[in-house]
Amino acid sequence: MPASDPSPVLRFAPSPTGLLHVGNARTALLNALLARRGGGTFILRLDDTDTARSRAEYADAIAEDLAWLGIAPDAIYRQSERLAQYAQAAARLKAAGRLYPAYETEDELELKRRLQRTRGLPPVYDRAALALTEAQRAALEAQGRRPHWRFRLDHRTVSWDDGVRGPQQVETASLSDPVLVREDGSFLYTLPSVVDDLAMGVTLVVRGEDHVTNTAVQIEIMDALGGTPPRFAHHNLLTLPSGEGLSKRLGHLSLRALREAGEEPLAVAAAAVLVGTSQPLQPVESLDALAALVDLSHISRAPARFDPQDVTSLTARTLHGLPYDTVAPRLAAAGVGGGAAFWQAVRGNLAVFADASSWWAVCAMAQAGDVAADDAGFLAAAAALLPPEPWDGATYGAWIKAVKAESGRAGKALFHPIRRALTGRETGPELASLLPLMGRARVAARLRGEMG
């Protein structure tokens, strides 16, 4: 964050109308990490004024997803609880002549747009409602029509220095006066967002590039309300590998699905933040480490393709580098013991965290040794050569050296039957690390093909 913003306030403002996907996570993480790095405030603001589509279970899912990512907000607001503030702002804009009633139906507006396109003109609202007399408005209302309310743009050049895109200019004369209030008195996205950004002291708005044009409109409304606009940064959007855009409605790459697949939250966070930037896709040890990598100016202007296979690979790489102290509470919650020695032994072989439980079962739970008939004699002799306890990291090397000398075996013929008998698997962590965790009695029993 720049030095001029000593205590940044950033926000994530999703609508609770579906499950968050990685594209939403990209926005949430950028805001949360910049707030974290600057010692500021991260706000979750639920844009739930659309009562027909907003659902409590989606609001709960958003909070759950953010907690899973490790970016629990410092404050939570629901716009449905702030309607009085938006009504006051609307009244001020009406009194200033900036919010005016319009009576066209959607069919009438679509007909106007079609005629404009036919004439080669942009489909911009013609401000016909501004020419209505009081008598004409009264006549329309007598017919049962109720107005929607449009914000009268200044038709000027709105400029800002975008944190991702650099200097930006939008001619608001090229835009339709936006509808801020529906016929039923409910508010569309724009006015609540502006009112809340001003009221909550938001200093930087980081969001997708699909909001660039909205920014010019919002700056004009903020000016009309006498507020100071925050800074803005519009990041590129994530797409599927096919190039198709992500959709909450269609459930593309939802955070819930990634969580249920066993992907690591740090891996999902790193991929969501780093894909489509000049930074390489890399595992991180913590969100603080990821925050240190965030640089808005390094975000590409082109859409970024998000490949789920990258997350799967990054999950494994993340686990391989996580220190024991970081995962100790998760191991305890999963009933996995062995402490740091166990984690150091197995982490390099984990594809997902749940694999740690299966390796703990190998070390600490009873299972029959997987002994092929052709190897039974060899393994029984190997069991007889096991040294007495206590065992440490050097025990395996000394023991296998003795087994090799006694049996004359080497290479796969030596190592493979022992691994199969002790773990039941073809590959896995170094047996030198596993043997002290298993203990002599269990190792001996499994080598004899018994339950150990």
C-alpha positions in Angstrom: 0.0 0.0 0.0 1.2 3.5 -0.7 2.6 5.6 2.2 -0.2 8.0 1.7 -2.7 5.4 2.9 -1.4 4.5 6.4 -4.6 2.6 7.5 -6.3 1.3 4.4 -9.9 0.3 4.4 -10.9 -2.3 1.8 -14.1 -4.2 1.2 -15.4 -7.3 -0.5 -19.1 -6.9 -1.5 -20.6 -10.1 -2.9 -24.2 -10.7 -3.4 -25.5 -13.8 -1.5 -27.1 -15.3 -4.6 -24.8 -18.3 -5.1 -21.6 -20.0 -4.0 -18.3 -18.1 -4.3 -15.9 -19.3 -7.0 -12.2 -18.7 -7.4 -12.9 -15.5 -9.4 -14.7 -14.1 -6.4 -11.9 -15.4 -4.2 -9.4 -13.4 -6.3 -11.2 -10.2 -5.4 -11.7 -11.1 -1.8 -8.1 -12.1 -1.3 -6.6 -9.1 -3.0 -8.6 -6.8 -0.7 -8.0 -8.8 2.4 -4.3 -9.2 1.8 -3.7 -5.5 1.0 -5.6 -4.6 4.2 -3.6 -7.1 6.2 -0.3 -5.9 4.8 -1.1 -2.3 5.5 -2.4 -2.9 9.0 -5.9 -1.8 7.9 -9.5 -3.0 7.8 -11.1 -5.6 5.6 -14.9 -5.3 5.4 -17.4 -7.9 4.2 -20.4 -6.1 2.8 -23.2 -8.4 1.7 -25.0 -6.8 -1.3 -28.4 -8.4 -0.4 -30.9 -5.7 -1.5 -32.2 -8.1 -4.2 -34.6 -9.9 -1.9 -35.8 -12.2 -4.7 -32.4 -13.8 -5.3 -30.5 -13.3 -2.0 -30.6 -16.3 0.3 -29.4 -16.7 3.9 -27.6 -20.0 3.1 -25.5 -18.3 0.6 -24.6 -15.5 3.1 -23.6 -18.3 5.5 -21.6 -20.0 2.8 -19.7 -16.8 2.0 -18.6 -16.4 5.6 -17.6 -20.1 5.7 -15.6 -19.8 2.5 -13.7 -16.7 3.7 -12.9 -18.3 7.0 -11.6 -21.4 5.2 -9.3 -19.1 3.1 -8.2 -17.5 6.4 -9.5 -14.0 5.6 -12.2 -13.5 8.2 -13.4 -9.9 7.9 -12.9 -7.3 10.5 -16.5 -6.1 10.1 -19.6 -7.4 8.4 -22.5 -5.3 7.0 -25.7 -6.3 5.3 -27.1 -3.8 2.9 -30.6 -5.0 3.6 -30.2 -3.5 7.1 -29.1 -0.1 5.7 -32.0 0.9 3.5 -32.7 4.1 5.5 -29.3 5.4 4.6 -29.9 4.8 0.9 -33.3 6.4 1.0 -31.7 9.5 2.6 -29.1 9.7 -0.2 -31.8 9.3 -2.8 -33.7 12.1 -1.3 -30.7 14.4 -1.4 -30.1 13.6 -5.0 -33.7 14.3 -5.9 -33.6 17.6 -4.1 -30.4 18.5 -6.0 -32.1 17.6 -9.3 -29.8 14.7 -10.0 -32.3 11.9 -9.6 -35.3 12.1 -11.8 -38.3 9.9 -12.5 -38.7 8.0 -15.7 -41.8 6.0 -16.7 -40.8 3.9 -19.7 -41.5 0.2 -19.5 -38.8 -2.3 -20.3 -40.5 -3.1 -23.6 -40.5 0.6 -24.5 -36.9 1.0 -23.6 -36.0 -2.1 -25.6 -37.8 -0.7 -28.6 -35.8 2.5 -28.3 -32.6 0.6 -28.2 -33.5 -1.4 -31.3 -34.3 1.7 -33.2 -31.0 3.3 -32.2 -29.0 0.3 -33.3 -30.9 0.3 -36.6 -29.7 3.8 -37.1 -26.2 3.0 -36.2 -26.4 4.9 -32.9 -25.3 3.6 -29.5 -28.2 2.4 -27.3 -28.0 5.2 -24.8 -31.1 6.4 -23.0 -32.4 9.6 -24.6 -33.4 11.4 -21.4 -37.0 11.7 -22.7 -38.2 11.6 -19.1 -36.5 15.0 -18.4 -38.8 16.7 -20.9 -42.0 15.5 -19.2 -44.2 18.2 -17.7 -45.9 17.8 -14.3 -49.2 17.2 -16.1 -47.7 14.5 -18.2 -46.2 12.7 -15.2 -49.5 12.9 -13.4 -51.3 11.4 -16.4 -48.8 8.5 -16.6 -49.2 7.8 -12.9 -53.0 8.0 -13.3 -52.6 5.1 -15.8 -51.0 3.1 -13.0 -47.4 3.7 -14.0 -44.8 4.1 -11.2 -41.5 5.7 -12.0 -38.0 4.3 -11.8 -35.4 6.9 -10.9 -32.4 7.7 -13.0 -29.2 9.6 -12.0 -28.6 12.5 -14.3 -24.9 12.2 -15.4 -22.9 15.4 -15.9 -21.8 14.3 -19.4 -18.1 15.0 -18.6 -14.8 13.2 -18.7 -14.3 11.3 -15.5 -10.7 10.4 -14.8 -8.9 8.3 -12.2 -5.5 6.6 -11.8 -6.3 2.9 -11.7 -4.1 0.8 -9.5 -4.0 -1.9 -12.2 -4.8 -0.2 -15.4 -3.1 3.1 -14.9 -4.7 6.4 -16.0 -8.4 5.9 -17.0 -10.9 8.2 -18.7 -14.6 7.6 -19.3 -16.9 10.0 -21.2 -20.1 9.8 -19.3 -21.9 11.3 -22.2 -21.5 7.9 -23.8 -23.5 6.3 -21.0 -27.2 6.0 -20.2 -28.3 7.7 -17.0 -28.2 4.8 -14.6 -31.3 3.6 -12.9 -30.7 3.8 -9.1 -34.2 3.1 -7.8 -36.7 0.6 -9.2 -40.4 1.2 -9.6 -41.1 -0.6 -6.4 -38.7 1.6 -4.5 -35.9 -1.0 -4.1 -32.4 0.0 -4.8 -30.1 -1.3 -7.5 -26.4 -2.1 -6.9 -25.0 1.3 -7.6 -26.4 3.7 -5.0 -26.0 1.4 -1.9 -22.4 0.7 -3.0 -21.6 4.4 -3.3 -23.3 5.3 0.0 -21.5 2.5 1.9 -18.1 3.2 0.4 -18.4 6.8 1.6 -19.9 6.0 5.0 -17.5 3.2 5.8 -14.4 5.2 4.8 -13.3 2.8 2.1 -9.9 4.1 0.8 -9.3 1.6 -2.0 -11.8 -0.4 -4.1 -10.2 -3.5 -5.7 -12.6 -5.3 -8.0 -12.9 -7.0 -11.4 -12.4 -5.1 -14.7 -16.1 -5.6 -15.6 -16.7 -2.7 -13.2 -14.5 -0.1 -15.0 -17.4 1.8 -16.6 -19.4 1.6 -13.3 -16.5 3.5 -11.7 -17.1 6.7 -13.7 -20.8 6.6 -12.7 -20.0 6.0 -9.1 -17.5 8.8 -9.0 -20.1 11.2 -10.3 -22.6 10.1 -7.7 -20.0 10.5 -4.9 -19.3 14.0 -6.2 -23.0 14.8 -6.2 -23.3 13.6 -2.6 -20.3 15.7 -1.6 -18.0 12.7 -0.8 -14.4 12.0 -1.7 -14.1 8.9 -4.0 -11.7 6.2 -2.9 -8.9 5.0 -5.2 -9.8 2.2 -7.6 -8.0 -0.8 -9.0 -9.6 -3.2 -11.5 -8.0 -6.6 -11.9 -8.3 -9.0 -14.8 -10.9 -11.7 -14.6 -10.3 -15.5 -14.3 -11.7 -17.9 -16.9 -12.0 -21.6 -17.2 -9.3 -23.4 -19.2 -11.7 -23.3 -22.2 -11.8 -19.5 -21.9 -15.4 -19.4 -20.6 -16.1 -17.0 -17.8 -16.7 -18.2 -14.3 -20.3 -18.2 -13.0 -21.8 -18.5 -9.5 -25.0 -19.6 -11.0 -23.4 -22.5 -12.9 -21.2 -23.4 -9.9 -17.9 -23.1 -11.8 -14.9 -23.8 -9.5 -16.8 -23.1 -6.3 -14.7 -22.8 -3.2 -16.9 -25.4 -1.6 -16.2 -27.9 -4.3 -12.4 -27.2 -4.0 -12.6 -27.6 -0.3 -14.5 -30.9 -0.6 -11.9 -32.1 -3.1 -9.2 -31.7 -0.4 -7.4 -28.7 -1.9 -5.4 -26.7 0.5 -6.8 -23.2 1.2 -3.3 -21.7 0.9 -2.9 -23.3 -2.5 -6.3 -22.0 -3.7 -5.4 -18.6 -2.4 -2.0 -18.6 -4.1 -3.5 -19.7 -7.4 -6.4 -17.2 -7.2 -4.0 -14.3 -6.5 -1.0 -15.1 -8.6 -2.5 -16.5 -11.8 -2.6 -13.8 -14.4 0.2 -11.8 -12.9 3.9 -11.5 -13.5 4.6 -13.6 -10.4 5.2 -17.3 -10.9 2.6 -19.7 -9.5 4.3 -20.9 -6.3 3.4 -22.4 -2.9 3.4 -20.0 0.1 3.8 -20.8 3.8 1.3 -18.3 5.0 -1.1 -15.6 3.9 1.4 -13.0 5.1 3.9 -14.5 2.7 1.3 -14.3 -0.1 0.4 -10.7 0.9 4.1 -9.8 0.4 3.8 -11.0 -3.2 0.8 -8.8 -4.1 1.5 -5.9 -6.4 -1.5 -4.5 -8.3 0.8 -3.1 -11.0 2.0 -6.7 -11.8 -1.5 -7.9 -12.7 -2.0 -8.5 -16.5 -4.6 -6.7 -18.5 -5.6 -10.0 -20.3 -8.0 -12.5 -18.8 -6.2 -15.2 -16.9 -7.0 -18.9 -17.4 -7.4 -20.8 -14.1 -6.6 -24.5 -14.4 -7.9 -26.7 -11.5 -4.9 -29.0 -12.2 -2.6 -26.2 -11.1 -4.4 -26.1 -7.8 -4.0 -29.8 -7.3 -0.3 -29.6 -8.0 0.0 -26.5 -5.8 -1.8 -28.3 -2.9 0.8 -31.0 -2.8 3.7 -28.5 -3.1 2.1 -26.4 -0.4 1.8 -29.4 2.0 5.4 -30.5 1.3 6.6 -27.1 2.6 4.3 -26.5 5.6 6.1 -26.5 9.0 4.8 -28.7 11.8 3.6 -25.8 14.0 1.3 -24.7 11.2 -0.4 -28.0 10.8 -0.3 -29.3 14.4 -3.9 -28.2 15.3 -5.2 -29.8 12.1 -3.3 -33.1 12.8 -4.7 -33.1 16.4 -8.2 -32.5 15.1 -7.8 -35.5 12.7 -6.5 -37.7 15.5 -3.1 -37.9 14.0 -0.2 -38.3 16.5 3.6 -38.7 16.0 4.4 -35.0 16.5 6.9 -33.2 14.3 8.8 -36.4 13.5 5.7 -37.9 11.9 4.9 -34.7 9.9 8.5 -34.4 8.7 8.5 -38.0 7.6 5.3 -38.0 5.6 4.6 -34.4 4.3 6.7 -34.9 1.2 4.4 -37.8 0.1 1.0 -36.1 0.7 -1.2 -35.2 -2.2 -3.9 -33.8 0.1 -3.9 -33.3 3.9 -6.2 -36.3 4.5 -3.4 -38.5 3.3 -1.7 -37.8 6.6 -4.4 -39.8 8.4 -3.8 -42.9 6.2 0.0 -42.7 6.8 -0.6 -42.4 10.6 -2.7 -45.6 10.3 0.3 -47.2 8.7 2.5 -46.2 11.5 0.2 -46.6 14.5 -2.7 -48.9 13.7 -2.8 -52.7 13.5 -2.6 -54.2 10.0 -1.4 -57.5 8.6 2.0 -57.5 6.9 1.7 -57.8 3.1 4.1 -60.7 2.6 4.3 -62.6 -0.7 4.9 -66.4 -0.3 8.3 -66.1 -2.2 9.5 -63.5 0.2 8.3 -65.0 3.5 11.6 -66.6 4.4 13.6 -63.6 3.5 11.3 -61.3 5.6 11.3 -63.6 8.6 15.1 -63.6 8.5 15.0 -59.8 8.3 12.8 -59.7 11.3 15.3 -61.7 13.3 18.0 -59.1 12.5 16.0 -56.2 13.9 18.1 -54.4 16.6 16.7 -53.8 20.1 15.0 -50.5 20.8 15.4 -47.5 21.3 15.3 -46.7 17.6 16.2 -43.5 15.8 16.8 -42.2 12.3 20.0 -44.3 12.0 18.3 -47.6 12.9 17.0 -48.5 9.4 20.4 -47.9 7.7 22.2 -50.2 10.1 19.5 -52.9 9.9 19.1 -52.9 6.1 22.9 -53.2 5.8 22.8 -56.3 8.0 19.8 -57.8 6.0 21.7 -57.2 2.8 24.8 -58.9 4.0 22.8 -61.9 5.4 20.5 -62.4 2.4 22.7 -61.4 -0.5 19.8 -59.3 -1.9 20.2 -55.8 -3.3 18.1 -53.2 -5.1 14.4 -53.8 -5.6 14.7 -57.4 -4.4 15.9 -56.1 -1.1 13.8 -53.0 -0.6 10.5 -53.7 -2.3 9.4 -56.7 -0.2 10.3 -54.9 3.1 8.3 -51.8 2.1 5.3 -53.9 1.0 5.3 -55.8 4.3 5.6 -52.8 6.5 3.4 -50.3 4.7 1.3 -52.3 2.2 2.3 -49.8 -0.5 4.6 -49.6 -3.4 6.0 -46.2 -2.6 6.0 -43.8 0.3 8.0 -41.9 2.9 11.5 -43.0 3.7 11.4 -46.1 5.9 14.3 -44.7 8.0 11.8 -42.1 9.3 8.8 -44.5 9.6 10.5 -47.3 11.6 10.9 -45.4 14.9 7.3 -44.4 14.6 6.1 -48.0 14.1 8.2 -49.5 16.8 10.0 -52.9 16.9 7.0 -55.1 17.8 4.9 -53.8 15.0 7.7 -54.0 12.4 8.6 -57.6 13.5 5.0 -58.7 13.3 4.4 -57.3 9.8 7.6 -58.8 8.5 6.4 -62.2 9.7 3.1 -61.6 7.9 1.2 -61.2 11.2 -1.1 -58.4 12.5 1.1 -55.6 13.7 
